[in-house]
Amino acid sequence: MGSETGVPGRGRRTARARVGLAQRTRLWVIRRLRRSRFLPTGMPDKQADVDRLAERLDADVIVFFPTGQDTLYQLRPWLPAFRALHTFHPTTLVFRDSRTARAVAAESGLDCLTLASYGQLDAILARSDVRIALYVNHDPINFECLRFTSLAHVYLGHGDSDKGVSVSNQVKAYDYCFLAGQAALDRTATHVMWYDAAARSVLIGQPQLDAAPDVTPSPDPAGRKTVLYAPTWEASQPSVSYGSVAALGTDLVRALKGTYRVVYRPHPLNGVIDAAYGAADAAVRALADRVDTDVPIEQSFADADVLVTDVSAVPLSWLPSGKPLLVTVPPATDPSSRLLEVVPRLSAGADHLAVVRDQLEHDTGREARAQLVEHYLTDTTPGAATDRFVTACADLMERRDAAWAERRAAGATGP
């Protein structure tokens, strides 16, 4: 009888041992994968800078960037502005992926720190006196940093646009949003309920434009005008699907090729969600006279005589050039936009060659576009936006210091 009752106990212990072994094996595989070159670039490796975990972080500002290398296009345009800020206020960029941190450190010369967990972030902030946290996207992991009450939290974004996704209820999570222009403020005030956009927004312009590299235009050797086609990606949700590649990309390039030099600048996320969109992207690459993937967008702009693009940040960055602009009609519903009221549209099935030729020869909307530059970008004088950004950070630090002193006097401990 005793042996019979003992068998189930041994069975349960064996089962638990097998479960424990499976869990240990799984964790071992994950650790090995994170250290290997086979880990996907979009998956943070969480290889922390362990030698720095017990140190104080000597920074006034952190930039929290928990995503991987596939989203570096969101961070890179801000690096010159962060360097300018670092000149006055020590700035550290905090990552979850050590590969991304190494790449950014090499490019920017800024202090880059990789932390593997929320607990490590908590520990290092507890022994430091960081005053501001900056964010360039709305990644859900941002909430691990947003939890800390001793910091002022600022959303920067990664390029203003009329896309529906540029308006998000998530702005309520941050203390302030630094916006490019009045258009962004109006957009937020119109769409976000129970949120005082005017009180929680600071207009700084677009510092990314200040860092534009000096480029020399490279005209077509054959003497043709150059059309730049720079669409956006397919998007992860139908309501903000503004990408035109699948709908008209190949038709557009075929119609223009020969008469004009066609330069294609694909979005880095093309095909990530929709394989058919990726296939269309590949077809456009094969047809275009040139594909710009490894040159700065400023070079693409300098080489082009006219831009064909989608509802995105690209047309706003193009506006200061004064050159003709066409925006495609998207699969999704058009957002409310002063820009779309002014610029001509290009739709699937249209006579693409005739529409582009008309813009190059007449460009009747030039003056109307010029009036939109300040509305969208505030001040495009070289260096002005970066100065506004640094000043806004400094002003906010002073306000944070006063507010946090009050909270500490009332019993708050932080971080």
Buried (B, 14 or more C-beta within 10 A) or exposed (E): EEEEEEEEEEEEEEEEEEEEEEEEEEEEEEEEEBEEEEBEBEBBBBBBBEEBBEEEBEBBBBBBBBBBBBBBBBBBBBBBBBBBBBEBBBBBBBBBBBBBBBBBBEEBEBBBBBBBEEEBBBBBBEEBBBBBBBBBBBBEBBEBBBBBEBBBBBBBBBBBBBBBBBBBEBBEBBBBBBBBBBBBBBBBBEBBEEBEBEEBBBBBBBBBBBBBEEBEEEEBEEEBBBBBBBBBBBBEEEEBBBBBBBBBBBBBBBBBBEEBBBBBBBBEBBBBBBEEBBBBBBBBBEBBBBBBEEBBBBBBBBBBBBBBBBBBBBBBBBBBBEBBBBBBBBBBEBBBBBBBEBBBEBEBEBEBBEBBBBBBEEBEBEEEBEEBBBBBBBBBEEEBBBBBBBEBBBEBBEBBEEEBEEEEEEEEEEB
